[in-house]
Amino acid sequence: MIKTVSRTPEQNGVVERMNKTLNERARFMRIQSRLPKVFWEDAISTTTYLINRGPSVPLDYQLPEEIWSGNEVNLSQLKVFCCA
């Protein structure tokens, strides 16, 4: 087990990479939909939601949400970000 100092996320490469991934995807979605920066939180929330419902390599391409909840994930309600 590797220990890190409290409140130093820069020592955890996995967390840092996920933070970068979330920021990049949220920025892209916000810019593509032409939303102002005020909607940054919504873009981050949506990105997190989508990552948790997409296949994950460390989980042998299983869906994190299915493993967490134990239920099958229904993706029929997904829509394009910022659509009516």
PyMOL Python script that loads the backbone (N, CA, C, O; Angstrom):
from pymol import cmd

cmd.read_pdbstr("""\
ATOM      1  N   MET A   1       0.842  -1.172   0.000  1.00  0.00           N
ATOM      2  CA  MET A   1       0.000   0.000   0.000  1.00  0.00           C
ATOM      3  C   MET A   1       0.894   1.246   0.000  1.00  0.00           C
ATOM      4  O   MET A   1       1.868   1.332   0.748  1.00  0.00           O
ATOM      5  N   ILE A   2       0.539   2.200  -0.854  1.00  0.00           N
ATOM      6  CA  ILE A   2       1.282   3.453  -0.945  1.00  0.00           C
ATOM      7  C   ILE A   2       0.539   4.518  -0.153  1.00  0.00           C
ATOM      8  O   ILE A   2      -0.664   4.705  -0.340  1.00  0.00           O
ATOM      9  N   LYS A   3       1.237   5.210   0.719  1.00  0.00           N
ATOM     10  CA  LYS A   3       0.622   6.269   1.515  1.00  0.00           C
ATOM     11  C   LYS A   3       1.017   7.623   0.954  1.00  0.00           C
ATOM     12  O   LYS A   3       2.120   7.801   0.438  1.00  0.00           O
ATOM     13  N   THR A   4       0.098   8.577   1.064  1.00  0.00           N
ATOM     14  CA  THR A   4       0.367   9.942   0.617  1.00  0.00           C
ATOM     15  C   THR A   4       0.048  10.908   1.758  1.00  0.00           C
ATOM     16  O   THR A   4      -0.661  10.557   2.701  1.00  0.00           O
ATOM     17  N   VAL A   5       0.566  12.095   1.661  1.00  0.00           N
ATOM     18  CA  VAL A   5       0.321  13.133   2.657  1.00  0.00           C
ATOM     19  C   VAL A   5      -1.098  13.664   2.468  1.00  0.00           C
ATOM     20  O   VAL A   5      -1.562  13.811   1.337  1.00  0.00           O
ATOM     21  N   SER A   6      -1.782  13.948   3.562  1.00  0.00           N
ATOM     22  CA  SER A   6      -3.147  14.482   3.507  1.00  0.00           C
ATOM     23  C   SER A   6      -3.208  15.768   2.696  1.00  0.00           C
ATOM     24  O   SER A   6      -2.278  16.575   2.710  1.00  0.00           O
ATOM     25  N   ARG A   7      -4.302  15.940   2.001  1.00  0.00           N
ATOM     26  CA  ARG A   7      -4.589  17.145   1.218  1.00  0.00           C
ATOM     27  C   ARG A   7      -3.522  17.449   0.159  1.00  0.00           C
ATOM     28  O   ARG A   7      -3.220  18.612  -0.110  1.00  0.00           O
ATOM     29  N   THR A   8      -2.961  16.406  -0.431  1.00  0.00           N
ATOM     30  CA  THR A   8      -1.991  16.578  -1.523  1.00  0.00           C
ATOM     31  C   THR A   8      -2.367  15.644  -2.677  1.00  0.00           C
ATOM     32  O   THR A   8      -1.709  14.627  -2.897  1.00  0.00           O
ATOM     33  N   PRO A   9      -3.439  15.998  -3.420  1.00  0.00           N
ATOM     34  CA  PRO A   9      -3.873  15.127  -4.501  1.00  0.00           C
ATOM     35  C   PRO A   9      -2.823  14.972  -5.603  1.00  0.00           C
ATOM     36  O   PRO A   9      -2.861  14.008  -6.368  1.00  0.00           O
ATOM     37  N   GLU A  10      -1.887  15.922  -5.681  1.00  0.00           N
ATOM     38  CA  GLU A  10      -0.851  15.825  -6.716  1.00  0.00           C
ATOM     39  C   GLU A  10       0.044  14.604  -6.517  1.00  0.00           C
ATOM     40  O   GLU A  10       0.781  14.226  -7.427  1.00  0.00           O
ATOM     41  N   GLN A  11      -0.012  13.983  -5.339  1.00  0.00           N
ATOM     42  CA  GLN A  11       0.770  12.774  -5.099  1.00  0.00           C
ATOM     43  C   GLN A  11       0.048  11.525  -5.604  1.00  0.00           C
ATOM     44  O   GLN A  11       0.641  10.447  -5.646  1.00  0.00           O
ATOM     45  N   ASN A  12      -1.206  11.655  -5.984  1.00  0.00           N
ATOM     46  CA  ASN A  12      -1.978  10.524  -6.473  1.00  0.00           C
ATOM     47  C   ASN A  12      -2.219  10.701  -7.968  1.00  0.00           C
ATOM     48  O   ASN A  12      -3.114  11.440  -8.376  1.00  0.00           O
ATOM     49  N   GLY A  13      -1.421  10.025  -8.776  1.00  0.00           N
ATOM     50  CA  GLY A  13      -1.492  10.173 -10.223  1.00  0.00           C
ATOM     51  C   GLY A  13      -2.825   9.778 -10.820  1.00  0.00           C
ATOM     52  O   GLY A  13      -3.264  10.394 -11.791  1.00  0.00           O
ATOM     53  N   VAL A  14      -3.489   8.759 -10.266  1.00  0.00           N
ATOM     54  CA  VAL A  14      -4.782   8.306 -10.790  1.00  0.00           C
ATOM     55  C   VAL A  14      -5.833   9.401 -10.608  1.00  0.00           C
ATOM     56  O   VAL A  14      -6.601   9.691 -11.524  1.00  0.00           O
ATOM     57  N   VAL A  15      -5.860   9.993  -9.442  1.00  0.00           N
ATOM     58  CA  VAL A  15      -6.820  11.062  -9.167  1.00  0.00           C
ATOM     59  C   VAL A  15      -6.532  12.273 -10.040  1.00  0.00           C
ATOM     60  O   VAL A  15      -7.450  12.878 -10.593  1.00  0.00           O
ATOM     61  N   GLU A  16      -5.268  12.625 -10.162  1.00  0.00           N
ATOM     62  CA  GLU A  16      -4.897  13.771 -11.002  1.00  0.00           C
ATOM     63  C   GLU A  16      -5.321  13.557 -12.449  1.00  0.00           C
ATOM     64  O   GLU A  16      -5.807  14.483 -13.097  1.00  0.00           O
ATOM     65  N   ARG A  17      -5.140  12.346 -12.955  1.00  0.00           N
ATOM     66  CA  ARG A  17      -5.525  12.054 -14.345  1.00  0.00           C
ATOM     67  C   ARG A  17      -7.033  12.147 -14.512  1.00  0.00           C
ATOM     68  O   ARG A  17      -7.515  12.680 -15.512  1.00  0.00           O
ATOM     69  N   MET A  18      -7.788  11.628 -13.532  1.00  0.00           N
ATOM     70  CA  MET A  18      -9.245  11.701 -13.625  1.00  0.00           C
ATOM     71  C   MET A  18      -9.715  13.149 -13.550  1.00  0.00           C
ATOM     72  O   MET A  18     -10.637  13.530 -14.272  1.00  0.00           O
ATOM     73  N   ASN A  19      -9.102  13.965 -12.694  1.00  0.00           N
ATOM     74  CA  ASN A  19      -9.441  15.394 -12.642  1.00  0.00           C
ATOM     75  C   ASN A  19      -9.201  16.059 -13.988  1.00  0.00           C
ATOM     76  O   ASN A  19     -10.020  16.854 -14.449  1.00  0.00           O
ATOM     77  N   LYS A  20      -8.080  15.732 -14.615  1.00  0.00           N
ATOM     78  CA  LYS A  20      -7.774  16.298 -15.931  1.00  0.00           C
ATOM     79  C   LYS A  20      -8.793  15.842 -16.966  1.00  0.00           C
ATOM     80  O   LYS A  20      -9.249  16.641 -17.783  1.00  0.00           O
ATOM     81  N   THR A  21      -9.154  14.553 -16.936  1.00  0.00           N
ATOM     82  CA  THR A  21     -10.138  14.016 -17.869  1.00  0.00           C
ATOM     83  C   THR A  21     -11.488  14.705 -17.685  1.00  0.00           C
ATOM     84  O   THR A  21     -12.120  15.102 -18.664  1.00  0.00           O
ATOM     85  N   LEU A  22     -11.931  14.850 -16.443  1.00  0.00           N
ATOM     86  CA  LEU A  22     -13.207  15.520 -16.175  1.00  0.00           C
ATOM     87  C   LEU A  22     -13.190  16.957 -16.699  1.00  0.00           C
ATOM     88  O   LEU A  22     -14.135  17.388 -17.361  1.00  0.00           O
ATOM     89  N   ASN A  23     -12.129  17.692 -16.409  1.00  0.00           N
ATOM     90  CA  ASN A  23     -12.035  19.083 -16.853  1.00  0.00           C
ATOM     91  C   ASN A  23     -12.012  19.202 -18.371  1.00  0.00           C
ATOM     92  O   ASN A  23     -12.680  20.070 -18.933  1.00  0.00           O
ATOM     93  N   GLU A  24     -11.253  18.340 -19.040  1.00  0.00           N
ATOM     94  CA  GLU A  24     -11.161  18.404 -20.503  1.00  0.00           C
ATOM     95  C   GLU A  24     -12.507  18.088 -21.150  1.00  0.00           C
ATOM     96  O   GLU A  24     -12.940  18.792 -22.062  1.00  0.00           O
ATOM     97  N   ARG A  25     -13.161  17.041 -20.683  1.00  0.00           N
ATOM     98  CA  ARG A  25     -14.456  16.662 -21.270  1.00  0.00           C
ATOM     99  C   ARG A  25     -15.526  17.711 -20.988  1.00  0.00           C
ATOM    100  O   ARG A  25     -16.316  18.047 -21.870  1.00  0.00           O
ATOM    101  N   ALA A  26     -15.554  18.226 -19.765  1.00  0.00           N
ATOM    102  CA  ALA A  26     -16.544  19.251 -19.421  1.00  0.00           C
ATOM    103  C   ALA A  26     -16.314  20.525 -20.237  1.00  0.00           C
ATOM    104  O   ALA A  26     -17.268  21.137 -20.718  1.00  0.00           O
ATOM    105  N   ARG A  27     -15.065  20.918 -20.391  1.00  0.00           N
ATOM    106  CA  ARG A  27     -14.744  22.105 -21.191  1.00  0.00           C
ATOM    107  C   ARG A  27     -15.208  21.915 -22.633  1.00  0.00           C
ATOM    108  O   ARG A  27     -15.800  22.818 -23.225  1.00  0.00           O
ATOM    109  N   PHE A  28     -14.939  20.741 -23.192  1.00  0.00           N
ATOM    110  CA  PHE A  28     -15.342  20.461 -24.569  1.00  0.00           C
ATOM    111  C   PHE A  28     -16.866  20.511 -24.709  1.00  0.00           C
ATOM    112  O   PHE A  28     -17.381  21.118 -25.648  1.00  0.00           O
ATOM    113  N   MET A  29     -17.583  19.879 -23.786  1.00  0.00           N
ATOM    114  CA  MET A  29     -19.050  19.875 -23.877  1.00  0.00           C
ATOM    115  C   MET A  29     -19.610  21.278 -23.754  1.00  0.00           C
ATOM    116  O   MET A  29     -20.534  21.643 -24.481  1.00  0.00           O
ATOM    117  N   ARG A  30     -19.062  22.071 -22.839  1.00  0.00           N
ATOM    118  CA  ARG A  30     -19.552  23.431 -22.648  1.00  0.00           C
ATOM    119  C   ARG A  30     -19.290  24.295 -23.873  1.00  0.00           C
ATOM    120  O   ARG A  30     -20.156  25.060 -24.297  1.00  0.00           O
ATOM    121  N   ILE A  31     -18.093  24.172 -24.440  1.00  0.00           N
ATOM    122  CA  ILE A  31     -17.747  24.970 -25.621  1.00  0.00           C
ATOM    123  C   ILE A  31     -18.564  24.537 -26.832  1.00  0.00           C
ATOM    124  O   ILE A  31     -19.058  25.382 -27.578  1.00  0.00           O
ATOM    125  N   GLN A  32     -18.712  23.230 -27.034  1.00  0.00           N
ATOM    126  CA  GLN A  32     -19.490  22.721 -28.165  1.00  0.00           C
ATOM    127  C   GLN A  32     -20.942  23.184 -28.108  1.00  0.00           C
ATOM    128  O   GLN A  32     -21.555  23.450 -29.142  1.00  0.00           O
ATOM    129  N   SER A  33     -21.484  23.279 -26.910  1.00  0.00           N
ATOM    130  CA  SER A  33     -22.882  23.684 -26.761  1.00  0.00           C
ATOM    131  C   SER A  33     -23.031  25.203 -26.650  1.00  0.00           C
ATOM    132  O   SER A  33     -24.143  25.718 -26.531  1.00  0.00           O
ATOM    133  N   ARG A  34     -21.895  25.917 -26.692  1.00  0.00           N
ATOM    134  CA  ARG A  34     -21.864  27.381 -26.649  1.00  0.00           C
ATOM    135  C   ARG A  34     -22.495  27.948 -25.378  1.00  0.00           C
ATOM    136  O   ARG A  34     -23.198  28.958 -25.412  1.00  0.00           O
ATOM    137  N   LEU A  35     -22.229  27.281 -24.261  1.00  0.00           N
ATOM    138  CA  LEU A  35     -22.727  27.761 -22.982  1.00  0.00           C
ATOM    139  C   LEU A  35     -21.676  28.635 -22.299  1.00  0.00           C
ATOM    140  O   LEU A  35     -20.479  28.411 -22.482  1.00  0.00           O
ATOM    141  N   PRO A  36     -22.102  29.622 -21.516  1.00  0.00           N
ATOM    142  CA  PRO A  36     -21.137  30.433 -20.766  1.00  0.00           C
ATOM    143  C   PRO A  36     -20.535  29.630 -19.613  1.00  0.00           C
ATOM    144  O   PRO A  36     -21.014  28.545 -19.285  1.00  0.00           O
ATOM    145  N   LYS A  37     -19.491  30.167 -19.009  1.00  0.00           N
ATOM    146  CA  LYS A  37     -18.790  29.485 -17.920  1.00  0.00           C
ATOM    147  C   LYS A  37     -19.667  29.240 -16.696  1.00  0.00           C
ATOM    148  O   LYS A  37     -19.323  28.427 -15.838  1.00  0.00           O
ATOM    149  N   VAL A  38     -20.775  29.926 -16.616  1.00  0.00           N
ATOM    150  CA  VAL A  38     -21.698  29.748 -15.494  1.00  0.00           C
ATOM    151  C   VAL A  38     -22.172  28.288 -15.414  1.00  0.00           C
ATOM    152  O   VAL A  38     -22.513  27.806 -14.334  1.00  0.00           O
ATOM    153  N   PHE A  39     -22.194  27.594 -16.545  1.00  0.00           N
ATOM    154  CA  PHE A  39     -22.692  26.226 -16.607  1.00  0.00           C
ATOM    155  C   PHE A  39     -21.590  25.187 -16.419  1.00  0.00           C
ATOM    156  O   PHE A  39     -21.771  24.015 -16.750  1.00  0.00           O
ATOM    157  N   TRP A  40     -20.448  25.620 -15.887  1.00  0.00           N
ATOM    158  CA  TRP A  40     -19.321  24.717 -15.667  1.00  0.00           C
ATOM    159  C   TRP A  40     -19.714  23.550 -14.761  1.00  0.00           C
ATOM    160  O   TRP A  40     -19.379  22.402 -15.053  1.00  0.00           O
ATOM    161  N   GLU A  41     -20.412  23.830 -13.677  1.00  0.00           N
ATOM    162  CA  GLU A  41     -20.808  22.782 -12.725  1.00  0.00           C
ATOM    163  C   GLU A  41     -21.701  21.739 -13.391  1.00  0.00           C
ATOM    164  O   GLU A  41     -21.555  20.544 -13.136  1.00  0.00           O
ATOM    165  N   ASP A  42     -22.624  22.183 -14.241  1.00  0.00           N
ATOM    166  CA  ASP A  42     -23.498  21.243 -14.946  1.00  0.00           C
ATOM    167  C   ASP A  42     -22.703  20.361 -15.896  1.00  0.00           C
ATOM    168  O   ASP A  42     -22.982  19.169 -16.029  1.00  0.00           O
ATOM    169  N   ALA A  43     -21.716  20.948 -16.551  1.00  0.00           N
ATOM    170  CA  ALA A  43     -20.879  20.171 -17.468  1.00  0.00           C
ATOM    171  C   ALA A  43     -20.061  19.129 -16.714  1.00  0.00           C
ATOM    172  O   ALA A  43     -19.931  17.994 -17.172  1.00  0.00           O
ATOM    173  N   ILE A  44     -19.507  19.504 -15.560  1.00  0.00           N
ATOM    174  CA  ILE A  44     -18.742  18.557 -14.740  1.00  0.00           C
ATOM    175  C   ILE A  44     -19.647  17.438 -14.238  1.00  0.00           C
ATOM    176  O   ILE A  44     -19.255  16.271 -14.271  1.00  0.00           O
ATOM    177  N   SER A  45     -20.842  17.766 -13.776  1.00  0.00           N
ATOM    178  CA  SER A  45     -21.786  16.760 -13.276  1.00  0.00           C
ATOM    179  C   SER A  45     -22.174  15.782 -14.386  1.00  0.00           C
ATOM    180  O   SER A  45     -22.228  14.572 -14.166  1.00  0.00           O
ATOM    181  N   THR A  46     -22.440  16.309 -15.561  1.00  0.00           N
ATOM    182  CA  THR A  46     -22.812  15.460 -16.686  1.00  0.00           C
ATOM    183  C   THR A  46     -21.647  14.567 -17.090  1.00  0.00           C
ATOM    184  O   THR A  46     -21.838  13.386 -17.377  1.00  0.00           O
ATOM    185  N   THR A  47     -20.456  15.120 -17.113  1.00  0.00           N
ATOM    186  CA  THR A  47     -19.268  14.329 -17.460  1.00  0.00           C
ATOM    187  C   THR A  47     -19.067  13.186 -16.471  1.00  0.00           C
ATOM    188  O   THR A  47     -18.790  12.056 -16.873  1.00  0.00           O
ATOM    189  N   THR A  48     -19.204  13.474 -15.195  1.00  0.00           N
ATOM    190  CA  THR A  48     -19.063  12.448 -14.164  1.00  0.00           C
ATOM    191  C   THR A  48     -20.122  11.365 -14.344  1.00  0.00           C
ATOM    192  O   THR A  48     -19.827  10.174 -14.243  1.00  0.00           O
ATOM    193  N   TYR A  49     -21.342  11.781 -14.606  1.00  0.00           N
ATOM    194  CA  TYR A  49     -22.443  10.848 -14.831  1.00  0.00           C
ATOM    195  C   TYR A  49     -22.124   9.915 -15.994  1.00  0.00           C
ATOM    196  O   TYR A  49     -22.322   8.704 -15.896  1.00  0.00           O
ATOM    197  N   LEU A  50     -21.630  10.478 -17.092  1.00  0.00           N
ATOM    198  CA  LEU A  50     -21.328   9.673 -18.284  1.00  0.00           C
ATOM    199  C   LEU A  50     -20.144   8.727 -18.064  1.00  0.00           C
ATOM    200  O   LEU A  50     -20.164   7.587 -18.529  1.00  0.00           O
ATOM    201  N   ILE A  51     -19.128   9.193 -17.367  1.00  0.00           N
ATOM    202  CA  ILE A  51     -17.974   8.331 -17.090  1.00  0.00           C
ATOM    203  C   ILE A  51     -18.401   7.128 -16.252  1.00  0.00           C
ATOM    204  O   ILE A  51     -17.935   6.012 -16.482  1.00  0.00           O
ATOM    205  N   ASN A  52     -19.280   7.352 -15.286  1.00  0.00           N
ATOM    206  CA  ASN A  52     -19.736   6.256 -14.425  1.00  0.00           C
ATOM    207  C   ASN A  52     -20.662   5.283 -15.142  1.00  0.00           C
ATOM    208  O   ASN A  52     -20.924   4.193 -14.633  1.00  0.00           O
ATOM    209  N   ARG A  53     -21.151   5.655 -16.295  1.00  0.00           N
ATOM    210  CA  ARG A  53     -22.036   4.781 -17.051  1.00  0.00           C
ATOM    211  C   ARG A  53     -21.408   4.279 -18.347  1.00  0.00           C
ATOM    212  O   ARG A  53     -22.095   3.733 -19.211  1.00  0.00           O
ATOM    213  N   GLY A  54     -20.106   4.469 -18.471  1.00  0.00           N
ATOM    214  CA  GLY A  54     -19.370   3.970 -19.628  1.00  0.00           C
ATOM    215  C   GLY A  54     -18.460   2.819 -19.223  1.00  0.00           C
ATOM    216  O   GLY A  54     -18.114   2.688 -18.049  1.00  0.00           O
ATOM    217  N   PRO A  55     -18.072   1.988 -20.174  1.00  0.00           N
ATOM    218  CA  PRO A  55     -17.200   0.858 -19.849  1.00  0.00           C
ATOM    219  C   PRO A  55     -15.852   1.317 -19.306  1.00  0.00           C
ATOM    220  O   PRO A  55     -15.310   2.337 -19.732  1.00  0.00           O
ATOM    221  N   SER A  56     -15.325   0.553 -18.367  1.00  0.00           N
ATOM    222  CA  SER A  56     -14.074   0.902 -17.706  1.00  0.00           C
ATOM    223  C   SER A  56     -13.052  -0.210 -17.900  1.00  0.00           C
ATOM    224  O   SER A  56     -13.326  -1.370 -17.594  1.00  0.00           O
ATOM    225  N   VAL A  57     -11.877   0.141 -18.407  1.00  0.00           N
ATOM    226  CA  VAL A  57     -10.813  -0.838 -18.641  1.00  0.00           C
ATOM    227  C   VAL A  57     -10.393  -1.540 -17.348  1.00  0.00           C
ATOM    228  O   VAL A  57     -10.290  -2.766 -17.349  1.00  0.00           O
ATOM    229  N   PRO A  58     -10.143  -0.820 -16.240  1.00  0.00           N
ATOM    230  CA  PRO A  58      -9.745  -1.525 -15.009  1.00  0.00           C
ATOM    231  C   PRO A  58     -10.803  -2.497 -14.483  1.00  0.00           C
ATOM    232  O   PRO A  58     -10.486  -3.404 -13.715  1.00  0.00           O
ATOM    233  N   LEU A  59     -12.051  -2.309 -14.895  1.00  0.00           N
ATOM    234  CA  LEU A  59     -13.137  -3.189 -14.459  1.00  0.00           C
ATOM    235  C   LEU A  59     -13.494  -4.204 -15.535  1.00  0.00           C
ATOM    236  O   LEU A  59     -14.618  -4.705 -15.567  1.00  0.00           O
ATOM    237  N   ASP A  60     -12.548  -4.511 -16.416  1.00  0.00           N
ATOM    238  CA  ASP A  60     -12.773  -5.449 -17.529  1.00  0.00           C
ATOM    239  C   ASP A  60     -13.967  -5.040 -18.384  1.00  0.00           C
ATOM    240  O   ASP A  60     -14.797  -5.874 -18.748  1.00  0.00           O
ATOM    241  N   TYR A  61     -14.045  -3.773 -18.695  1.00  0.00           N
ATOM    242  CA  TYR A  61     -15.065  -3.177 -19.560  1.00  0.00           C
ATOM    243  C   TYR A  61     -16.478  -3.306 -18.993  1.00  0.00           C
ATOM    244  O   TYR A  61     -17.453  -3.245 -19.743  1.00  0.00           O
ATOM    245  N   GLN A  62     -16.595  -3.479 -17.702  1.00  0.00           N
ATOM    246  CA  GLN A  62     -17.906  -3.437 -17.065  1.00  0.00           C
ATOM    247  C   GLN A  62     -18.240  -1.984 -16.753  1.00  0.00           C
ATOM    248  O   GLN A  62     -17.359  -1.124 -16.755  1.00  0.00           O
ATOM    249  N   LEU A  63     -19.515  -1.715 -16.484  1.00  0.00           N
ATOM    250  CA  LEU A  63     -19.942  -0.363 -16.173  1.00  0.00           C
ATOM    251  C   LEU A  63     -19.814  -0.113 -14.666  1.00  0.00           C
ATOM    252  O   LEU A  63     -20.343  -0.885 -13.866  1.00  0.00           O
ATOM    253  N   PRO A  64     -19.118   0.955 -14.275  1.00  0.00           N
ATOM    254  CA  PRO A  64     -18.962   1.243 -12.840  1.00  0.00           C
ATOM    255  C   PRO A  64     -20.298   1.340 -12.106  1.00  0.00           C
ATOM    256  O   PRO A  64     -20.418   0.865 -10.976  1.00  0.00           O
ATOM    257  N   GLU A  65     -21.288   1.942 -12.730  1.00  0.00           N
ATOM    258  CA  GLU A  65     -22.599   2.096 -12.090  1.00  0.00           C
ATOM    259  C   GLU A  65     -23.240   0.736 -11.816  1.00  0.00           C
ATOM    260  O   GLU A  65     -23.872   0.551 -10.776  1.00  0.00           O
ATOM    261  N   GLU A  66     -23.086  -0.211 -12.735  1.00  0.00           N
ATOM    262  CA  GLU A  66     -23.643  -1.554 -12.524  1.00  0.00           C
ATOM    263  C   GLU A  66     -22.963  -2.258 -11.359  1.00  0.00           C
ATOM    264  O   GLU A  66     -23.621  -2.923 -10.559  1.00  0.00           O
ATOM    265  N   ILE A  67     -21.658  -2.111 -11.265  1.00  0.00           N
ATOM    266  CA  ILE A  67     -20.923  -2.742 -10.168  1.00  0.00           C
ATOM    267  C   ILE A  67     -21.307  -2.090  -8.845  1.00  0.00           C
ATOM    268  O   ILE A  67     -21.496  -2.782  -7.845  1.00  0.00           O
ATOM    269  N   TRP A  68     -21.423  -0.763  -8.830  1.00  0.00           N
ATOM    270  CA  TRP A  68     -21.737  -0.029  -7.603  1.00  0.00           C
ATOM    271  C   TRP A  68     -23.150  -0.346  -7.100  1.00  0.00           C
ATOM    272  O   TRP A  68     -23.349  -0.628  -5.918  1.00  0.00           O
ATOM    273  N   SER A  69     -24.129  -0.296  -8.016  1.00  0.00           N
ATOM    274  CA  SER A  69     -25.517  -0.475  -7.598  1.00  0.00           C
ATOM    275  C   SER A  69     -25.981  -1.928  -7.645  1.00  0.00           C
ATOM    276  O   SER A  69     -26.916  -2.305  -6.939  1.00  0.00           O
ATOM    277  N   GLY A  70     -25.333  -2.740  -8.470  1.00  0.00           N
ATOM    278  CA  GLY A  70     -25.768  -4.123  -8.632  1.00  0.00           C
ATOM    279  C   GLY A  70     -26.940  -4.270  -9.584  1.00  0.00           C
ATOM    280  O   GLY A  70     -27.455  -5.373  -9.768  1.00  0.00           O
ATOM    281  N   ASN A  71     -27.371  -3.165 -10.196  1.00  0.00           N
ATOM    282  CA  ASN A  71     -28.495  -3.174 -11.132  1.00  0.00           C
ATOM    283  C   ASN A  71     -28.011  -2.867 -12.537  1.00  0.00           C
ATOM    284  O   ASN A  71     -26.977  -2.224 -12.719  1.00  0.00           O
ATOM    285  N   GLU A  72     -28.760  -3.328 -13.530  1.00  0.00           N
ATOM    286  CA  GLU A  72     -28.434  -3.022 -14.919  1.00  0.00           C
ATOM    287  C   GLU A  72     -28.699  -1.541 -15.180  1.00  0.00           C
ATOM    288  O   GLU A  72     -29.683  -0.985 -14.691  1.00  0.00           O
ATOM    289  N   VAL A  73     -27.821  -0.908 -15.950  1.00  0.00           N
ATOM    290  CA  VAL A  73     -27.936   0.518 -16.246  1.00  0.00           C
ATOM    291  C   VAL A  73     -28.800   0.715 -17.483  1.00  0.00           C
ATOM    292  O   VAL A  73     -28.593   0.061 -18.505  1.00  0.00           O
ATOM    293  N   ASN A  74     -29.778   1.626 -17.385  1.00  0.00           N
ATOM    294  CA  ASN A  74     -30.648   1.971 -18.504  1.00  0.00           C
ATOM    295  C   ASN A  74     -30.119   3.260 -19.135  1.00  0.00           C
ATOM    296  O   ASN A  74     -30.140   4.315 -18.501  1.00  0.00           O
ATOM    297  N   LEU A  75     -29.652   3.180 -20.366  1.00  0.00           N
ATOM    298  CA  LEU A  75     -29.073   4.345 -21.043  1.00  0.00           C
ATOM    299  C   LEU A  75     -30.031   4.995 -22.038  1.00  0.00           C
ATOM    300  O   LEU A  75     -29.627   5.878 -22.794  1.00  0.00           O
ATOM    301  N   SER A  76     -31.279   4.573 -22.046  1.00  0.00           N
ATOM    302  CA  SER A  76     -32.235   5.092 -23.032  1.00  0.00           C
ATOM    303  C   SER A  76     -32.598   6.558 -22.792  1.00  0.00           C
ATOM    304  O   SER A  76     -33.071   7.227 -23.711  1.00  0.00           O
ATOM    305  N   GLN A  77     -32.387   7.071 -21.579  1.00  0.00           N
ATOM    306  CA  GLN A  77     -32.760   8.451 -21.264  1.00  0.00           C
ATOM    307  C   GLN A  77     -31.672   9.460 -21.615  1.00  0.00           C
ATOM    308  O   GLN A  77     -31.886  10.663 -21.464  1.00  0.00           O
ATOM    309  N   LEU A  78     -30.511   9.002 -22.079  1.00  0.00           N
ATOM    310  CA  LEU A  78     -29.417   9.924 -22.399  1.00  0.00           C
ATOM    311  C   LEU A  78     -29.768  10.817 -23.591  1.00  0.00           C
ATOM    312  O   LEU A  78     -30.387  10.376 -24.560  1.00  0.00           O
ATOM    313  N   LYS A  79     -29.362  12.065 -23.493  1.00  0.00           N
ATOM    314  CA  LYS A  79     -29.580  13.037 -24.569  1.00  0.00           C
ATOM    315  C   LYS A  79     -28.268  13.794 -24.795  1.00  0.00           C
ATOM    316  O   LYS A  79     -27.339  13.701 -23.994  1.00  0.00           O
ATOM    317  N   VAL A  80     -28.210  14.526 -25.875  1.00  0.00           N
ATOM    318  CA  VAL A  80     -27.058  15.374 -26.163  1.00  0.00           C
ATOM    319  C   VAL A  80     -27.022  16.478 -25.122  1.00  0.00           C
ATOM    320  O   VAL A  80     -28.058  17.047 -24.778  1.00  0.00           O
ATOM    321  N   PHE A  81     -25.821  16.787 -24.613  1.00  0.00           N
ATOM    322  CA  PHE A  81     -25.663  17.813 -23.583  1.00  0.00           C
ATOM    323  C   PHE A  81     -26.234  19.147 -24.082  1.00  0.00           C
ATOM    324  O   PHE A  81     -25.925  19.586 -25.189  1.00  0.00           O
ATOM    325  N   CYS A  82     -27.049  19.768 -23.271  1.00  0.00           N
ATOM    326  CA  CYS A  82     -27.640  21.082 -23.535  1.00  0.00           C
ATOM    327  C   CYS A  82     -28.709  21.046 -24.623  1.00  0.00           C
ATOM    328  O   CYS A  82     -28.891  22.029 -25.342  1.00  0.00           O
ATOM    329  N   CYS A  83     -29.413  19.933 -24.752  1.00  0.00           N
ATOM    330  CA  CYS A  83     -30.525  19.893 -25.697  1.00  0.00           C
ATOM    331  C   CYS A  83     -31.834  19.954 -24.908  1.00  0.00           C
ATOM    332  O   CYS A  83     -31.870  19.624 -23.722  1.00  0.00           O
ATOM    333  N   ALA A  84     -32.878  20.367 -25.561  1.00  0.00           N
ATOM    334  CA  ALA A  84     -34.186  20.482 -24.890  1.00  0.00           C
ATOM    335  C   ALA A  84     -34.781  19.126 -24.598  1.00  0.00           C
ATOM    336  O   ALA A  84     -35.874  19.040 -24.039  1.00  0.00           O
TER     337      ALA A  84
END
""", "prot")
cmd.dss("prot")
cmd.show_as("cartoon", "prot")
cmd.util.cbc("prot")
cmd.orient("prot")
